[in-house]
Amino acid sequence: MLLQSAVRPLATALLRAAFWPIVEGRENVPRRGPVIFAVNHISALDSFLISPLSPRRVAFLAKSEYYERKGLGGKILRTVMHGIDAIPVSRTQSRAALGSLDAARALLAKGGAFGIHPEGSRSRDGRLYRGRTGVAWLALESGSPVVPVAVLGTDRILPVGAKLPRFGRVTVRFGHPLYFDGSEGKTPNQARRVVTDDIMDTIAKLSQQERASTYADLPTD
């Protein structure tokens, strides 16, 4: 669809005009083959920045509610979601969430790029929370490299609870790709935990965020 194909260049132009982004480490992103972008999460804006500012199209999980809104606004929102390759996920049904990870694995099998927030939810206080192991499951199941990404400044532009963004500058840092083969732990669960912690350690170095020892609270709405 013509409108969907225009979403990414239009989004890139709007983001550059509104947020004057500083982009570091684009050369670290593999130009071909499957790749997972593991991104910190401090604002609802984070997911929308990565694909326009990356040399690759990057698909993210998106709340299924975005696809269910009615009227002209809902149609426009669905067009935007499709245009940025968003994969719908239910936040209340565990089977639906697992199905979304399967969809992400299928995307990687085709050589695509997939983005994920290992914290599972936005940080309410700016700290970097413990990573959930879905990112490691994807990396180990698909054999894909993981590019750690740090987003800075979006918590000031679109803080939790705000409906509209403010103008301001954002920074996106792409780290060197990480490779894992499953030998990091004695059991699959241990391997996933070790891989996830390694990824979060690297994100912390890029973002310079204070670390939290607990998981971020998942949304209940």
C-alpha positions as CSV (number, residue, x, y, z in Angstrom):
1,M,0.0,0.0,0.0
2,L,1.4,3.4,-1.1
3,L,0.5,5.1,2.2
4,Q,2.2,2.4,4.3
5,S,5.3,2.6,2.2
6,A,5.5,6.3,2.8
7,V,5.3,6.0,6.6
8,R,9.0,5.3,7.3
9,P,10.5,8.3,5.3
10,L,7.8,10.6,6.6
11,A,8.5,9.4,10.2
12,T,12.2,9.9,9.7
13,A,11.7,13.5,8.4
14,L,9.3,14.4,11.3
15,L,11.6,12.9,13.9
16,R,14.6,14.8,12.7
17,A,12.7,18.0,12.6
18,A,11.1,17.6,16.0
19,F,13.9,15.9,18.1
20,W,17.2,16.8,16.3
21,P,18.5,13.3,17.0
22,I,22.1,12.4,17.7
23,V,22.7,8.9,16.3
24,E,25.8,7.1,17.3
25,G,27.1,3.7,16.2
26,R,25.1,3.1,13.0
27,E,28.1,1.4,11.6
28,N,27.7,-1.3,14.2
29,V,24.4,-2.5,12.8
30,P,24.7,-5.6,10.4
31,R,23.3,-4.5,7.1
32,R,22.2,-8.0,6.1
33,G,20.8,-11.1,7.9
34,P,18.7,-11.4,11.0
35,V,19.4,-9.1,13.9
36,I,17.7,-8.3,17.2
37,F,17.8,-4.8,18.6
38,A,17.6,-4.8,22.4
39,V,16.6,-1.4,23.6
40,N,16.2,0.3,27.0
41,H,12.7,1.7,27.6
42,I,12.1,5.1,29.2
43,S,9.2,6.4,27.0
44,A,6.5,5.3,24.7
45,L,8.4,7.1,22.0
46,D,11.4,4.7,22.1
47,S,10.1,2.1,19.7
48,F,9.2,4.6,17.1
49,L,12.7,6.0,17.0
50,I,14.7,2.9,16.2
51,S,13.6,2.0,12.7
52,P,13.7,5.5,11.2
53,L,17.1,6.2,12.7
54,S,18.6,2.7,11.9
55,P,20.0,1.6,8.6
56,R,17.6,-1.3,8.8
57,R,13.8,-1.5,9.0
58,V,13.1,-2.8,12.5
59,A,9.8,-4.4,13.6
60,F,8.6,-4.0,17.2
61,L,5.8,-5.5,19.3
62,A,2.9,-3.1,19.7
63,K,-0.1,-3.2,21.9
64,S,-3.0,-5.0,20.2
65,E,-5.2,-2.1,21.3
66,Y,-3.6,0.0,18.6
67,Y,-5.2,-2.2,16.0
68,E,-8.6,-2.2,17.6
69,R,-9.5,1.5,17.6
70,K,-12.6,2.5,15.6
71,G,-13.2,5.3,13.1
72,L,-10.8,7.3,10.9
73,G,-8.3,7.7,13.7
74,G,-8.2,4.0,14.2
75,K,-7.6,3.4,10.5
76,I,-4.8,5.9,10.4
77,L,-3.2,4.4,13.5
78,R,-3.4,0.9,11.9
79,T,-1.8,2.2,8.8
80,V,1.1,3.7,10.8
81,M,1.5,0.5,12.8
82,H,1.7,-1.6,9.6
83,G,4.0,1.0,8.0
84,I,6.5,0.5,10.8
85,D,6.2,-3.3,10.7
86,A,4.7,-3.4,14.2
87,I,3.7,-6.9,15.5
88,P,0.5,-6.8,17.6
89,V,0.7,-8.4,21.1
90,S,-1.9,-8.8,23.8
91,R,-0.7,-7.6,27.2
92,T,-3.2,-9.7,29.1
93,Q,-3.0,-13.1,27.4
94,S,0.2,-15.1,27.9
95,R,-0.4,-17.3,24.9
96,A,-0.9,-14.3,22.6
97,A,2.5,-12.9,23.9
98,L,4.2,-16.2,23.1
99,G,2.6,-16.2,19.7
100,S,4.1,-12.8,19.1
101,L,7.6,-14.0,20.0
102,D,7.0,-16.9,17.5
103,A,6.1,-14.2,14.9
104,A,9.3,-12.4,15.7
105,R,11.3,-15.6,15.3
106,A,9.7,-16.1,11.9
107,L,10.7,-12.6,10.9
108,L,14.3,-13.3,11.9
109,A,14.2,-16.6,10.0
110,K,13.5,-14.5,6.9
111,G,16.6,-12.3,7.6
112,G,14.6,-9.4,9.1
113,A,15.4,-7.1,12.0
114,F,13.3,-7.2,15.2
115,G,13.4,-4.8,18.2
116,I,12.5,-5.6,21.8
117,H,12.6,-3.9,25.1
118,P,14.0,-6.6,27.5
119,E,12.7,-4.7,30.6
120,G,9.1,-5.5,29.4
121,S,7.7,-2.1,30.4
122,R,8.8,1.5,30.6
123,S,10.9,2.6,33.5
124,R,9.0,5.0,35.7
125,D,12.0,6.4,37.4
126,G,14.7,6.4,34.7
127,R,16.6,3.4,36.1
128,L,17.5,0.4,34.0
129,Y,15.5,-2.6,35.3
130,R,16.3,-6.3,35.1
131,G,15.8,-7.9,31.7
132,R,13.2,-10.5,31.0
133,T,14.5,-13.5,29.2
134,G,12.4,-13.3,26.0
135,V,15.3,-11.5,24.2
136,A,17.6,-14.4,25.1
137,W,15.1,-17.0,23.9
138,L,14.9,-15.2,20.6
139,A,18.6,-14.9,20.2
140,L,19.3,-18.5,21.1
141,E,16.5,-20.0,19.1
142,S,17.3,-18.0,16.0
143,G,21.0,-17.7,16.2
144,S,20.7,-14.0,15.6
145,P,23.2,-11.4,16.8
146,V,21.9,-8.8,19.3
147,V,22.6,-5.1,18.9
148,P,22.2,-3.4,22.2
149,V,20.7,0.1,21.9
150,A,20.5,3.0,24.3
151,V,17.9,5.7,23.9
152,L,18.4,8.9,25.9
153,G,16.2,12.0,26.3
154,T,12.8,10.5,25.4
155,D,11.7,10.5,29.0
156,R,11.8,14.3,29.0
157,I,10.1,14.6,25.6
158,L,7.3,12.1,26.3
159,P,7.3,11.1,30.0
160,V,5.1,8.4,31.4
161,G,1.5,9.7,31.5
162,A,2.0,12.5,28.9
163,K,-0.3,12.4,25.9
164,L,1.7,14.6,23.5
165,P,5.5,14.9,23.1
166,R,7.5,18.1,23.6
167,F,10.2,19.3,21.4
168,G,13.7,18.4,22.5
169,R,16.9,16.5,21.6
170,V,17.2,12.7,21.7
171,T,20.2,10.4,21.4
172,V,20.3,6.9,20.0
173,R,23.4,4.7,20.5
174,F,23.8,1.5,18.7
175,G,26.4,-0.9,20.3
176,H,28.5,-3.6,18.8
177,P,26.6,-6.8,18.0
178,L,26.7,-9.6,20.6
179,Y,26.8,-13.2,19.6
180,F,25.6,-16.2,21.7
181,D,25.6,-19.9,21.1
182,G,23.8,-21.3,24.2
183,S,26.9,-22.5,26.0
184,E,26.6,-19.6,28.5
185,G,24.6,-21.7,31.0
186,K,24.4,-25.3,32.2
187,T,20.6,-25.5,31.4
188,P,18.5,-23.6,28.9
189,N,17.0,-21.5,31.6
190,Q,20.4,-20.7,33.0
191,A,21.7,-19.8,29.5
192,R,18.8,-17.5,28.9
193,R,19.4,-15.7,32.2
194,V,23.1,-15.3,31.5
195,V,22.5,-14.0,28.0
196,T,19.9,-11.6,29.2
197,D,22.1,-10.2,31.9
198,D,25.0,-9.8,29.4
199,I,22.7,-7.8,27.1
200,M,21.5,-5.6,30.0
201,D,25.1,-5.0,31.2
202,T,26.0,-3.7,27.7
203,I,22.9,-1.5,27.5
204,A,23.8,-0.1,30.9
205,K,27.2,0.9,29.6
206,L,25.7,2.6,26.6
207,S,22.9,4.4,28.5
208,Q,24.8,5.1,31.8
209,Q,21.5,4.5,33.6
210,E,21.4,3.6,37.3
211,R,20.7,-0.1,37.6
212,A,17.7,-1.6,39.4
213,S,17.9,-5.1,40.8
214,T,14.2,-5.9,40.3
215,Y,11.9,-6.2,37.3
216,A,9.9,-3.2,36.0
217,D,6.2,-3.4,36.9
218,L,4.2,-4.6,33.9
219,P,1.1,-2.4,33.0
220,T,-2.2,-3.5,34.4
221,D,-4.5,-1.3,32.3
